[in-house]
Amino acid sequence: IPTNRPMVRADQSDLIYRTEVAKFAAVVDDIAEKHEKGQPILVGTTSVEKSEYLSQQLSKRGVQHEVLNAKQHDREA
């Protein structure tokens, strides 16, 4: 079904990393760049452990952020 408006989305090529550490470093770089511009970001991870690792890396870079995962039940409400 054709769209009723021209497509404005710009698709990017897939990025492949040799290690998970390299992948998360690239994610942190991207988040930090967008944070500096004042752009809000919502990041999802596949596990609590990965969300905590990402949070540690963001804290090391000085990026202010909030973590909502299964360990913060009282903050989710």
ABEGO torsion letter per residue (X at the ends): XBBABBBABBBBBBBBBABAAAAAAAAAAAAAAAAAAGBBBBBBBABAAAAAAAAAAAAAAGBBBBBBBAABAAAAX
